[in-house]
Amino acid sequence: MTTSQLDVDRAAALLRDAADVTILSHVRPDADTLGSALALGRVLHRRGATVRVSYSGGSALPDSLRSLDPDGLYVPEDRLPAAEPLLVTVDAASAGRLGALAGRVAATREAGGEVLVIDHHASNPGFGTLNVIDAQAEATVVLVLQVLDALGEELDAVTASCLYAGLVTDTAMFRLAKPGTHRMAVRLLEAGVDPAVLTREVVDERPFAALAMLGTALSAARFEPDAAQGLGLVHTAVTADLAATVRYEEVEGVIDVVRTVGEAGVAIVLKEVPGSSSEWTVSLRSAGRLDVSAVAVSLGGGGHKLAAGCTLTGSADQVLEQLRTALETAPLL
């Protein structure tokens, strides 16, 4: 799905007079979803609206992203109001990606409210009353900036930092960025972003305990040269017990190390869901020759051609076998 300027203008018109807005990020939020939510929320708050930013499954913002919320817009999910006239979701490829808050989408629509969906996942079905969805955008923050421009809002350093955080992470430190995205980065830097400080906070810094967790996860990694249609598969698993020793950001970051294996065309990290002995969230990454989004979609998930995910049930071996099978029929790029 590719959005149009008309969609962006309609979104801006919807937000222009908004007085009460709840903005939801997806579960286990990253810098793109929360950067998008906080940038949009900050501007709407500045315009006089009551704004709440939230996500399911947490009681606070991730440590690495707390500096992006000097206005205190984050509200834990158990403190959200019963309903809101305007619900915005950012970087959520489906209502299900909102976790326990997914029901608010239908509830808002049934109550006559508006649901604005801003996202860059090709698998997004368009579950809002208004959708700004563009799979060609490298990050959801790209689309949020388009909406802010349509609102006629100037960027300050904090808002620009929120956007930059999502841009630098979802483009793999600009390795996947198009020329227009580099131009966007220049604009954000000119608005006051300190890239060295921000990148260290969002990407580089980790607690000492993360080193032990990463060492254990990497020691369990296995390489299968004949898997993934002969492109090679590297994979590992992070059990719930191991994940409990660190913040979830560190667990999510394991895939960024595993995917660097040069011999592997596909990398997979299984992450055991806490409290479950048979449910796993799966991160898939492609080195560029196989469409992992097709794999994820076939197994009930979604994402991009080079980065996708899903949730599967079974033992780690059973889940891996499902993934191996799906990889054998995935489209080549």
CORQUINOR-V596776 format. One record per residue. N is the residue number from 1. RES is the residue in one small letter. SS is DSSP state (H for helix, E for strand, - for the rest). D_CENTER is the distance of its C-alpha to the mean C-alpha in whole Angstrom. Layout:
BEGIN
n: <N & N>
res: <RES & RES>
ss: <SS & SS>
d_center: <D_CENTER & D_CENTER>
END
This chain:
BEGIN
n: <1 & 2 & 3 & 4 & 5 & 6 & 7 & 8 & 9 & 10 & 11 & 12 & 13 & 14 & 15 & 16 & 17 & 18 & 19 & 20 & 21 & 22 & 23 & 24 & 25 & 26 & 27 & 28 & 29 & 30 & 31 & 32 & 33 & 34 & 35 & 36 & 37 & 38 & 39 & 40 & 41 & 42 & 43 & 44 & 45 & 46 & 47 & 48 & 49 & 50 & 51 & 52 & 53 & 54 & 55 & 56 & 57 & 58 & 59 & 60 & 61 & 62 & 63 & 64 & 65 & 66 & 67 & 68 & 69 & 70 & 71 & 72 & 73 & 74 & 75 & 76 & 77 & 78 & 79 & 80 & 81 & 82 & 83 & 84 & 85 & 86 & 87 & 88 & 89 & 90 & 91 & 92 & 93 & 94 & 95 & 96 & 97 & 98 & 99 & 100 & 101 & 102 & 103 & 104 & 105 & 106 & 107 & 108 & 109 & 110 & 111 & 112 & 113 & 114 & 115 & 116 & 117 & 118 & 119 & 120 & 121 & 122 & 123 & 124 & 125 & 126 & 127 & 128 & 129 & 130 & 131 & 132 & 133 & 134 & 135 & 136 & 137 & 138 & 139 & 140 & 141 & 142 & 143 & 144 & 145 & 146 & 147 & 148 & 149 & 150 & 151 & 152 & 153 & 154 & 155 & 156 & 157 & 158 & 159 & 160 & 161 & 162 & 163 & 164 & 165 & 166 & 167 & 168 & 169 & 170 & 171 & 172 & 173 & 174 & 175 & 176 & 177 & 178 & 179 & 180 & 181 & 182 & 183 & 184 & 185 & 186 & 187 & 188 & 189 & 190 & 191 & 192 & 193 & 194 & 195 & 196 & 197 & 198 & 199 & 200 & 201 & 202 & 203 & 204 & 205 & 206 & 207 & 208 & 209 & 210 & 211 & 212 & 213 & 214 & 215 & 216 & 217 & 218 & 219 & 220 & 221 & 222 & 223 & 224 & 225 & 226 & 227 & 228 & 229 & 230 & 231 & 232 & 233 & 234 & 235 & 236 & 237 & 238 & 239 & 240 & 241 & 242 & 243 & 244 & 245 & 246 & 247 & 248 & 249 & 250 & 251 & 252 & 253 & 254 & 255 & 256 & 257 & 258 & 259 & 260 & 261 & 262 & 263 & 264 & 265 & 266 & 267 & 268 & 269 & 270 & 271 & 272 & 273 & 274 & 275 & 276 & 277 & 278 & 279 & 280 & 281 & 282 & 283 & 284 & 285 & 286 & 287 & 288 & 289 & 290 & 291 & 292 & 293 & 294 & 295 & 296 & 297 & 298 & 299 & 300 & 301 & 302 & 303 & 304 & 305 & 306 & 307 & 308 & 309 & 310 & 311 & 312 & 313 & 314 & 315 & 316 & 317 & 318 & 319 & 320 & 321 & 322 & 323 & 324 & 325 & 326 & 327 & 328 & 329 & 330 & 331 & 332 & 333>
res: <m & t & t & s & q & l & d & v & d & r & a & a & a & l & l & r & d & a & a & d & v & t & i & l & s & h & v & r & p & d & a & d & t & l & g & s & a & l & a & l & g & r & v & l & h & r & r & g & a & t & v & r & v & s & y & s & g & g & s & a & l & p & d & s & l & r & s & l & d & p & d & g & l & y & v & p & e & d & r & l & p & a & a & e & p & l & l & v & t & v & d & a & a & s & a & g & r & l & g & a & l & a & g & r & v & a & a & t & r & e & a & g & g & e & v & l & v & i & d & h & h & a & s & n & p & g & f & g & t & l & n & v & i & d & a & q & a & e & a & t & v & v & l & v & l & q & v & l & d & a & l & g & e & e & l & d & a & v & t & a & s & c & l & y & a & g & l & v & t & d & t & a & m & f & r & l & a & k & p & g & t & h & r & m & a & v & r & l & l & e & a & g & v & d & p & a & v & l & t & r & e & v & v & d & e & r & p & f & a & a & l & a & m & l & g & t & a & l & s & a & a & r & f & e & p & d & a & a & q & g & l & g & l & v & h & t & a & v & t & a & d & l & a & a & t & v & r & y & e & e & v & e & g & v & i & d & v & v & r & t & v & g & e & a & g & v & a & i & v & l & k & e & v & p & g & s & s & s & e & w & t & v & s & l & r & s & a & g & r & l & d & v & s & a & v & a & v & s & l & g & g & g & g & h & k & l & a & a & g & c & t & l & t & g & s & a & d & q & v & l & e & q & l & r & t & a & l & e & t & a & p & l & l>
ss: <- & - & - & - & H & H & H & H & H & H & H & H & H & H & H & H & - & - & - & E & E & E & E & E & - & - & - & - & - & - & H & H & H & H & H & H & H & H & H & H & H & H & H & H & H & H & - & - & - & E & E & E & E & E & - & - & - & - & - & - & - & - & H & H & H & H & H & H & - & - & - & - & - & E & - & - & H & H & H & - & - & - & - & - & - & E & E & E & E & E & - & - & - & - & H & H & H & H & H & H & H & - & H & H & H & H & H & H & H & H & - & - & - & E & E & E & E & E & E & - & - & - & - & - & - & - & - & - & - & E & E & E & E & - & - & - & - & - & - & H & H & H & H & H & H & H & H & H & H & H & H & - & - & - & - & - & H & H & H & H & H & H & H & H & H & H & H & H & H & H & - & - & - & - & - & - & - & - & H & H & H & H & H & H & H & H & H & H & H & H & - & - & - & - & H & H & H & H & H & H & H & H & H & H & - & - & - & - & H & H & H & H & H & H & H & H & H & H & H & - & - & E & E & E & - & - & - & - & - & - & - & - & E & E & E & E & E & E & - & H & H & H & H & - & - & - & - & H & H & H & H & H & - & H & H & H & H & H & - & - & - & - & - & - & - & E & E & E & E & E & E & E & - & - & - & - & - & - & E & E & E & E & E & E & E & E & - & - & - & E & - & H & H & H & H & H & H & H & - & - & - & E & E & - & - & - & E & E & E & E & E & E & E & - & - & H & H & H & H & H & H & H & H & H & H & H & H & - & - & - & - & E & ->
d_center: <18 & 19 & 19 & 22 & 23 & 25 & 22 & 20 & 24 & 24 & 21 & 22 & 25 & 24 & 22 & 25 & 28 & 25 & 26 & 24 & 20 & 18 & 14 & 12 & 8 & 7 & 8 & 8 & 6 & 5 & 7 & 5 & 5 & 8 & 10 & 10 & 11 & 13 & 15 & 16 & 17 & 19 & 21 & 21 & 23 & 25 & 26 & 27 & 25 & 24 & 21 & 18 & 15 & 14 & 12 & 13 & 15 & 15 & 18 & 17 & 14 & 13 & 16 & 14 & 13 & 16 & 18 & 16 & 17 & 21 & 22 & 21 & 19 & 17 & 19 & 18 & 18 & 22 & 23 & 21 & 24 & 25 & 24 & 23 & 25 & 21 & 18 & 15 & 11 & 9 & 6 & 7 & 9 & 12 & 13 & 13 & 10 & 11 & 13 & 17 & 16 & 16 & 19 & 19 & 18 & 22 & 23 & 23 & 24 & 27 & 28 & 28 & 25 & 22 & 19 & 17 & 14 & 12 & 9 & 10 & 10 & 13 & 13 & 13 & 16 & 17 & 17 & 18 & 21 & 20 & 17 & 16 & 14 & 14 & 13 & 15 & 13 & 11 & 9 & 8 & 10 & 13 & 14 & 14 & 16 & 18 & 19 & 20 & 22 & 23 & 24 & 26 & 24 & 25 & 22 & 23 & 22 & 20 & 18 & 18 & 17 & 14 & 13 & 14 & 12 & 9 & 11 & 12 & 10 & 8 & 12 & 13 & 15 & 16 & 17 & 16 & 16 & 19 & 22 & 21 & 18 & 20 & 22 & 19 & 19 & 23 & 22 & 20 & 22 & 25 & 24 & 24 & 21 & 22 & 20 & 22 & 21 & 18 & 17 & 19 & 17 & 14 & 14 & 18 & 19 & 19 & 22 & 25 & 24 & 21 & 24 & 25 & 22 & 21 & 25 & 25 & 22 & 23 & 27 & 26 & 24 & 26 & 27 & 28 & 30 & 31 & 27 & 25 & 28 & 29 & 27 & 26 & 24 & 23 & 21 & 21 & 20 & 19 & 22 & 21 & 24 & 23 & 19 & 21 & 23 & 20 & 16 & 13 & 12 & 15 & 14 & 11 & 12 & 15 & 14 & 14 & 18 & 19 & 18 & 20 & 23 & 25 & 27 & 24 & 22 & 20 & 18 & 17 & 16 & 17 & 16 & 19 & 18 & 20 & 23 & 23 & 25 & 24 & 20 & 17 & 14 & 14 & 12 & 14 & 14 & 17 & 19 & 20 & 23 & 21 & 18 & 16 & 14 & 18 & 18 & 15 & 16 & 20 & 19 & 17 & 13 & 11 & 9 & 11 & 15 & 14 & 11 & 10 & 11 & 13 & 15 & 19 & 22 & 25 & 26 & 24 & 27 & 26 & 23 & 23 & 26 & 24 & 21 & 24 & 26 & 23 & 23 & 26 & 26 & 23 & 23 & 24 & 23>
END
